[in-house]
Amino acid sequence: MLTELFWMTRPFNGLMAVMGVLIGGLVAVGLPGLHTMPFALALIAAFLVNSAGNVINDYFDIEADRVNRPERPIPAGKVSRGMALAFAFALFIAGNLCALMINGLCFTIAIANTILLILYSYSLQHKILIGNIVIGYLVGSVFLFGGAVFLQIRLVLILAALAMLANITREIVKDLDDIEGDKKHFLKKITIKATKLIAERFGISSEGVVMKYRERTMIIIAIAMLMLAVVLSWLPYYYGIMKLSYFLVMIPADIVFVSCIYSLSREEKRRKGYRRISSRLKKGMLIALLAFIAGALV
């Protein structure tokens, strides 16, 4: 069971959060300023809160996961829901205690993110665009958290905005990939509590279950967000926040993002390729993170 609980935390995602905090700290004060206990606590806090968010999401998302991800520990019967809930709250408490030991700003961000992660898993993930924006903020906030350790967040705002835009795009693509499982989840909830219909992401028409937002509308928004991210990605270099190394590494990242824009614009290709596009976006985001690191160090 311990192995299953560990993988429920999505440790790779936790390491991405840690990397975001590291980059935020690098941009705020540079490498020499990071050798402090408060910053070490920030890295731990980010990993713990991010991990808790992933576990609590599995706890609430069990019905859709029975269709989309039946191999996950809870729908597979390897971990009980009660154990997952207790584990999630233990991680939340530990992460927030670490943030409290840093300073008030870090604690405020950690508490706000904890509340949003729980709300997202409980209800916001079923609200198109609102839920995507929440996830985008949560990803961008790790950069802010790194700067908040030193009470320096102004320089990392652009990086946070770029991360937010790219992640909003990826969340929309993931929503489109999960349509079938979410439809079945929606139909089950109708029999449980019909008053929640308006709050969910689907509605009923003569054609059956349909998304409240048209697929084309979601794709247009995703493309617009990603195009804005590509354009804004050069601001850190333009304003001297990042060095030439950032410019050179960001080029392949933007090439990946542009290829995703192209794929999303091709209707005959995207319908069977949302998961591939989502995976490609994640790779582009990783390259972008490497660009931020290179720009802060070299």
MIKEKE-284512 format. One line per 10 residues: for each residue x, y, z of C-alpha. Coordinates in steps of 0.05 Angstrom, whole numbers, always signed. Each point is the difference from the previous one (the first is absolute). Example, Ala and Ser with C-alpha at 12.3 -4.5 7.8 and 13.67 -1.06 7.14 Angstrom:
BEGIN
+246:-90:+156 | +27:+69:-13 $
END
This chain:
BEGIN
+0:+0:+0 | +57:+48:+14 | +24:-6:-71 | -69:+16:-27 | -7:+60:+47 | +68:+25:-24 | -19:-3:-73 | -67:+34:+14 | +40:+62:+18 | +25:+4:-73 $
+73:+11:+23 | +20:+26:-69 | -52:+56:+6 | +27:+14:+70 | +70:+7:-28 | -26:+48:-52 | -29:+42:+56 | +67:-2:+36 | +34:+22:-64 | -48:+58:-6 $
+16:+23:+71 | +74:-7:-15 | -6:+42:-63 | -40:+53:+37 | +54:+4:+53 | +55:+4:-53 | -34:+57:-35 | -14:+36:+65 | +68:-2:+34 | +47:-42:-43 $
+35:-66:+17 | +42:+25:+60 | -63:+22:+37 | -33:-68:-3 | +45:-34:+52 | -48:+12:+58 | -44:-43:+44 | -63:+40:-18 | +10:-16:-74 | +11:-73:+15 $
-66:+1:+38 | -33:+33:-60 | +22:-57:-45 | -28:-51:+49 | -65:+38:+9 | -12:+5:-75 | +11:-75:-9 | -46:-19:+58 | -57:+47:-19 | +4:-20:-73 $
+0:-74:+20 | -60:+10:+46 | -38:+33:-57 | +11:-60:-46 | -23:-49:+54 | -63:+39:+17 | -16:+5:-74 | +1:-76:-5 | -45:-4:+61 | -54:+44:-30 $
+9:-22:-73 | -12:-74:+9 | -61:-6:-45 | +33:+31:-61 | +64:-39:+15 | -39:-65:-4 | -8:+16:-74 | +61:+41:-18 | +53:-27:+48 | -24:-67:+29 $
+71:-20:+16 | +7:+54:+54 | +5:-26:+72 | -70:+20:+25 | -43:-27:-59 | +46:-60:-3 | -14:-15:+73 | +72:+5:+23 | -12:+60:+45 | -63:+16:+39 $
-32:+69:-7 | +7:+11:+76 | +74:-14:-2 | +9:+46:-59 | -37:+57:+35 | +40:-8:+64 | +65:-1:-40 | -19:+63:-39 | -16:+40:+63 | +65:-23:+33 $
+38:+26:-60 | -39:+66:+0 | +14:+12:+74 | +74:-16:-6 | +8:+45:-61 | -36:+59:+33 | +41:-8:+64 | +63:+5:-42 | -27:+64:-33 | -18:+29:+68 $
+72:-7:+22 | +23:+42:-59 | -41:+64:+3 | -71:+26:-2 | -2:+10:-76 | +21:-72:-13 | -51:-26:+50 | -55:+42:-33 | +17:-29:-69 | +3:-70:+28 $
-68:+6:+36 | -32:+32:-62 | +27:-56:-44 | -24:-53:+49 | -70:+28:-1 | +0:+6:-76 | +26:-72:-8 | -56:-27:+43 | -53:+43:-33 | +25:-19:-68 $
-3:-74:+14 | -68:+5:+34 | -36:+43:-52 | +41:+49:-41 | +29:-53:-46 | -70:-9:-28 | -5:+73:-19 | +28:+12:-68 | +51:+57:-4 | -6:+19:+73 $
+32:-65:+20 | +52:+7:-54 | +18:+70:+24 | +6:-25:+72 | +50:-53:-22 | +38:+51:-41 | +6:+45:+60 | +22:-57:+45 | +57:-17:-48 | +20:+72:-8 $
-1:+11:+75 | +60:-46:+12 | +43:+54:-33 | -31:+52:+45 | +12:-45:+60 | +75:-3:-16 | +3:+76:-1 | -44:+6:+61 | +53:-34:+43 | +41:+63:-8 $
-60:+46:-5 | +19:+13:-73 | -56:-18:-48 | -1:+57:-50 | +55:-30:-44 | -34:-68:-4 | -69:+25:-21 | +15:-7:-75 | +24:-72:+11 | -62:-15:+40 $
-44:+28:-55 | +34:-42:-53 | -8:-63:+40 | -73:+17:+13 | -16:+10:-74 | +34:-64:-22 | -34:-41:+53 | -69:+28:-14 | +10:-24:-71 | +21:-69:+22 $
-58:-6:+49 | -50:+16:-56 | +32:-53:-45 | -4:-51:+57 | -73:+17:+10 | -13:-14:-73 | +36:-67:+6 | -42:-20:+61 | -68:+15:-31 | -26:-71:-2 $
+17:-18:+72 | -27:+67:+25 | -66:-11:-38 | -12:-65:+37 | +18:+33:+66 | -50:+55:-15 | -56:-50:-16 | +11:-35:+66 | -3:+66:+38 | -68:+16:-31 $
-30:-59:+38 | +32:+24:+64 | -13:+75:+2 | -34:+33:-60 | +8:+70:+30 | +74:-2:-18 | -13:-1:-74 | +16:+73:-11 | +65:-5:+39 | +27:-57:-42 $
+35:+3:-67 | -54:-37:-39 | -72:+11:-19 | -57:-39:-32 | -25:+11:-71 | -38:-39:-53 | +67:-30:-19 | +13:-26:+70 | +55:+24:+46 | +37:+60:-29 $
+54:+45:+26 | -23:+68:+24 | +57:+32:-38 | +8:-21:-73 | +63:-38:-17 | +20:+52:-51 | -8:+56:+52 | +46:-36:+48 | +52:-12:-54 | -1:+73:-21 $
+12:+21:+72 | +56:-51:+8 | +34:+24:-64 | -7:+73:+22 | +30:-15:+68 | +59:-37:-30 | +12:+53:-53 | +2:+53:+55 | +49:-43:+40 | +46:-5:-61 $
-2:+76:-11 | +11:+16:+74 | +55:-52:+6 | +50:+50:-28 | -15:+55:+51 | +48:-28:+53 | +57:+6:-51 | -24:+67:-27 | -3:+32:+69 | +66:-30:+22 $
-30:-47:+52 | +31:-60:-37 | +65:-6:-38 | +18:-24:-71 | +0:-72:+23 | -74:+7:+15 | -13:+25:-71 | +37:-59:-31 | -35:-54:+42 | -68:+33:-7 $
+2:-7:-76 | -13:-76:+0 | -53:+8:+54 | -38:+50:-43 | +9:-46:-60 | -35:-54:+40 | -56:+48:+20 | -9:+23:-72 | -5:-72:-22 | -55:-10:+52 $
-37:+61:-27 | +5:-30:-70 | -26:-68:+24 | -59:+32:+37 | -19:+39:-62 | -5:-63:-43 | -69:-30:+14 | +12:-66:-34 | +63:-13:+41 | -16:+27:+68 $
-62:-43:+16 | +43:-62:+9 | +61:+36:+24 | -18:+41:+62 | +41:-45:+45 | +60:+6:-45 | -8:+76:-3 | -5:+2:+76 | +64:-41:+6 | +35:+45:-50 $
-22:+61:+39 | +30:-29:+64 | +66:-11:-36 | -1:+71:-25 | -13:+25:+71 | +60:-41:+25 | +45:+31:-53 | -26:+69:+20 | +18:-15:+73 | +70:-18:-23 $
+2:+66:-38 | -17:+37:+65 | +55:-37:+37 | +51:+14:-55 | -19:+73:-2 | +8:+8:+75 | +66:-37:+5 | +40:+13:-63 $
END
